[in-house]
Amino acid sequence: MDMLRDKFVKRVLFLIALAVFVWLLWALRSIFLYMVVSSVLVLMASPAVNFLERLHFGRFRIPNVVNVLLVMALMIALVAGVLALIVPLVSTQAENLSLFDAAKAKENALLIYHNIINALMQYGVIQSPPELTTDYIRNMDFSFISRFLDTVVSSLGSLFTMLFAVVFFMFFFLKERHRASSFILSIVPDNFEKNVSDMMEKTRQLLSRYILGLVAQQTTIFVFTLILLLGFGIQNPIIIAFFVALLNIIPYLGPLMGGTLLVSLSMLSNLSMPMNELVPTTLWILAGFIGIQLFDNFVTQPVVFSTSVKAHPLEIFTVTLAGGILFGIVGMIVAVPSYTILRIIAKEFFWDSKLVRAFTRNI
């Protein structure tokens, strides 16, 4: 009887400890996000650090700490250059926001609507104007554009906090990257050491290819978006294209956010333009952005996913959707890498299962 009671108490304590652990994971999810971002940057920076480690001048080799600091200094310089580009963008858009008149925009939208309706009636396409649409435009609050941009600007503060935390984690992750693998192998049982070693190597290879493919994908979007903005003479095209490409990292939802940002900033940079020119220009920019996204969805993404994580697009969509439902935007971003790691673990330790072989045969 006492033994049963002791087992029951142990199980209850275990469930309580598990619940507390899960709660801590959820409460500290921002910290784990910083660690995930740092780990991704470590995968990108490791080849450069390894290259510096192989350099030697006679018997002299550059210390590991110096190599890490040199690579991080280069990456920080690149980030600082991007942040330097944000300053003119923020100041320019702040000036444009001061010129934005929501009431005037509503009047111009109604004028354009009536011109379109009159043209359609003139050519016999419709017989009478739909009053419901007119009422909808009258009731529309165009100030959402300024509120959206205010939200983007206000989030810059949390961005600086994230940058500081990521730099801190990244330094120690890079500095101790070899010891981490050795430590993991030292604590696993001897009969599992080879499986764990193979698992870590495959994880490193697949995630490295995935990150490189992701960088190539976002670079393609950046270049095409930059060409589009330059073609229409939009102000600060480099930084706008950069943010559009950066938002595209978020699967499925990112292109919608990037398109909203692109259209909003394009309109604000051309507020001095007559409305009958502003709207067609904005529509052409939107059409160009849709074309870029179609190219990305049907050409770039299949290449990235098929050659990096070796997963079917349906798997990627399902996993990304599940990550978004469970953990929001953060879950959508880390869904594919997490799924890749789980597939590698399953292949190494549960290869006897037919289901596991079906999902991991390409790895």
Solvent accessible surface area in square Angstrom, and as a share of the most:
residue,aa,sasa,rsa
1,M,190,0.85
2,D,89,0.46
3,M,138,0.61
4,L,120,0.60
5,R,150,0.55
6,D,73,0.38
7,K,100,0.43
8,F,137,0.57
9,V,69,0.40
10,K,140,0.59
11,R,167,0.61
12,V,53,0.31
13,L,105,0.52
14,F,131,0.55
15,L,110,0.55
16,I,94,0.48
17,A,60,0.47
18,L,82,0.41
19,A,62,0.48
20,V,76,0.44
21,F,114,0.47
22,V,82,0.47
23,W,157,0.55
24,L,75,0.37
25,L,65,0.32
26,W,119,0.42
27,A,49,0.38
28,L,78,0.39
29,R,120,0.44
30,S,59,0.38
31,I,73,0.37
32,F,83,0.34
33,L,37,0.18
34,Y,39,0.15
35,M,66,0.29
36,V,60,0.35
37,V,41,0.23
38,S,0,0.00
39,S,50,0.32
40,V,52,0.30
41,L,44,0.22
42,V,15,0.09
43,L,41,0.21
44,M,79,0.35
45,A,3,0.03
46,S,19,0.12
47,P,83,0.52
48,A,46,0.36
49,V,0,0.00
50,N,47,0.24
51,F,111,0.46
52,L,34,0.17
53,E,48,0.22
54,R,156,0.57
55,L,66,0.33
56,H,99,0.44
57,F,137,0.57
58,G,64,0.61
59,R,246,0.90
60,F,121,0.50
61,R,131,0.48
62,I,34,0.17
63,P,71,0.45
64,N,48,0.25
65,V,57,0.32
66,V,62,0.36
67,N,0,0.00
68,V,0,0.00
69,L,91,0.45
70,L,91,0.45
71,V,11,0.06
72,M,10,0.04
73,A,56,0.43
74,L,114,0.57
75,M,39,0.17
76,I,81,0.41
77,A,58,0.45
78,L,119,0.59
79,V,60,0.34
80,A,53,0.41
81,G,37,0.36
82,V,39,0.22
83,L,40,0.20
84,A,62,0.48
85,L,74,0.37
86,I,13,0.07
87,V,101,0.58
88,P,59,0.37
89,L,13,0.07
90,V,45,0.26
91,S,64,0.41
92,T,30,0.18
93,Q,9,0.04
94,A,56,0.43
95,E,110,0.49
96,N,16,0.08
97,L,38,0.19
98,S,87,0.56
99,L,123,0.61
100,F,34,0.14
101,D,80,0.41
102,A,31,0.24
103,A,65,0.50
104,K,108,0.46
105,A,15,0.12
106,K,56,0.24
107,E,105,0.47
108,N,26,0.13
109,A,24,0.19
110,L,28,0.14
111,L,107,0.53
112,I,33,0.17
113,Y,24,0.09
114,H,74,0.33
115,N,83,0.43
116,I,95,0.48
117,I,13,0.06
118,N,89,0.45
119,A,42,0.33
120,L,61,0.30
121,M,73,0.33
122,Q,147,0.65
123,Y,173,0.66
124,G,46,0.44
125,V,99,0.57
126,I,48,0.25
127,Q,154,0.68
128,S,74,0.48
129,P,50,0.32
130,P,60,0.38
131,E,109,0.49
132,L,148,0.74
133,T,54,0.31
134,T,4,0.02
135,D,63,0.33
136,Y,138,0.53
137,I,21,0.11
138,R,119,0.44
139,N,123,0.63
140,M,53,0.24
141,D,76,0.39
142,F,30,0.12
143,S,28,0.18
144,F,95,0.40
145,I,9,0.04
146,S,25,0.16
147,R,129,0.47
148,F,62,0.26
149,L,7,0.03
150,D,79,0.41
151,T,88,0.51
152,V,55,0.31
153,V,63,0.36
154,S,85,0.55
155,S,55,0.36
156,L,36,0.18
157,G,47,0.45
158,S,74,0.48
159,L,56,0.28
160,F,113,0.47
161,T,82,0.48
162,M,49,0.22
163,L,48,0.24
164,F,156,0.65
165,A,19,0.15
166,V,6,0.04
167,V,53,0.31
168,F,115,0.48
169,F,48,0.20
170,M,6,0.03
171,F,44,0.18
172,F,94,0.39
173,F,64,0.27
174,L,0,0.00
175,K,63,0.27
176,E,50,0.22
177,R,33,0.12
178,H,110,0.49
179,R,172,0.63
180,A,53,0.41
181,S,48,0.31
182,S,70,0.45
183,F,129,0.54
184,I,69,0.35
185,L,45,0.22
186,S,86,0.56
187,I,110,0.56
188,V,31,0.18
189,P,77,0.48
190,D,126,0.65
191,N,112,0.57
192,F,87,0.36
193,E,69,0.31
194,K,147,0.62
195,N,47,0.24
196,V,10,0.06
197,S,44,0.29
198,D,48,0.25
199,M,34,0.15
200,M,44,0.19
201,E,74,0.33
202,K,63,0.27
203,T,23,0.14
204,R,122,0.44
205,Q,77,0.34
206,L,6,0.03
207,L,20,0.10
208,S,25,0.16
209,R,97,0.35
210,Y,16,0.06
211,I,12,0.06
212,L,120,0.60
213,G,16,0.15
214,L,34,0.17
215,V,66,0.38
216,A,58,0.45
217,Q,6,0.03
218,Q,19,0.09
219,T,69,0.40
220,T,40,0.23
221,I,2,0.01
222,F,49,0.20
223,V,62,0.36
224,F,78,0.32
225,T,0,0.00
226,L,34,0.17
227,I,105,0.53
228,L,28,0.14
229,L,0,0.00
230,L,105,0.52
231,G,66,0.63
232,F,76,0.32
233,G,57,0.54
234,I,6,0.03
235,Q,88,0.39
236,N,37,0.19
237,P,24,0.15
238,I,85,0.43
239,I,4,0.02
240,I,0,0.00
241,A,0,0.00
242,F,62,0.26
243,F,34,0.14
244,V,2,0.01
245,A,6,0.04
246,L,82,0.41
247,L,37,0.19
248,N,8,0.04
249,I,53,0.27
250,I,15,0.08
251,P,31,0.19
252,Y,110,0.42
253,L,66,0.33
254,G,0,0.00
255,P,25,0.16
256,L,123,0.61
257,M,61,0.27
258,G,1,0.01
259,G,7,0.07
260,T,52,0.30
261,L,9,0.04
262,L,0,0.00
263,V,31,0.18
264,S,6,0.04
265,L,5,0.03
266,S,1,0.01
267,M,42,0.19
268,L,1,0.00
269,S,10,0.07
270,N,18,0.09
271,L,50,0.25
272,S,117,0.75
273,M,55,0.24
274,P,75,0.47
275,M,40,0.18
276,N,111,0.57
277,E,93,0.42
278,L,3,0.01
279,V,41,0.23
280,P,58,0.37
281,T,23,0.13
282,T,11,0.06
283,L,103,0.51
284,W,167,0.59
285,I,1,0.00
286,L,63,0.31
287,A,52,0.40
288,G,23,0.22
289,F,8,0.03
290,I,89,0.45
291,G,36,0.35
292,I,18,0.09
293,Q,15,0.07
294,L,92,0.46
295,F,84,0.35
296,D,2,0.01
297,N,68,0.35
298,F,152,0.63
299,V,70,0.40
300,T,19,0.11
301,Q,40,0.18
302,P,50,0.32
303,V,87,0.50
304,V,10,0.05
305,F,28,0.11
306,S,66,0.42
307,T,79,0.46
308,S,3,0.02
309,V,1,0.00
310,K,61,0.26
311,A,9,0.07
312,H,112,0.50
313,P,78,0.49
314,L,120,0.60
315,E,35,0.16
316,I,5,0.03
317,F,91,0.38
318,T,77,0.45
319,V,31,0.18
320,T,0,0.00
321,L,92,0.46
322,A,45,0.35
323,G,10,0.09
324,G,18,0.18
325,I,131,0.67
326,L,119,0.59
327,F,118,0.49
328,G,34,0.32
329,I,69,0.35
330,V,57,0.32
331,G,3,0.02
332,M,24,0.11
333,I,59,0.30
334,V,33,0.19
335,A,8,0.06
336,V,3,0.02
337,P,27,0.17
338,S,49,0.31
339,Y,37,0.14
340,T,1,0.00
341,I,62,0.32
342,L,115,0.57
343,R,10,0.04
344,I,0,0.00
345,I,58,0.30
346,A,23,0.18
347,K,40,0.17
348,E,29,0.13
349,F,68,0.28
350,F,122,0.51
351,W,109,0.38
352,D,131,0.68
353,S,46,0.30
354,K,163,0.69
355,L,120,0.60
356,V,24,0.14
357,R,82,0.30
358,A,49,0.38
359,F,92,0.39
360,T,2,0.01
361,R,164,0.60
362,N,89,0.46
363,I,34,0.17
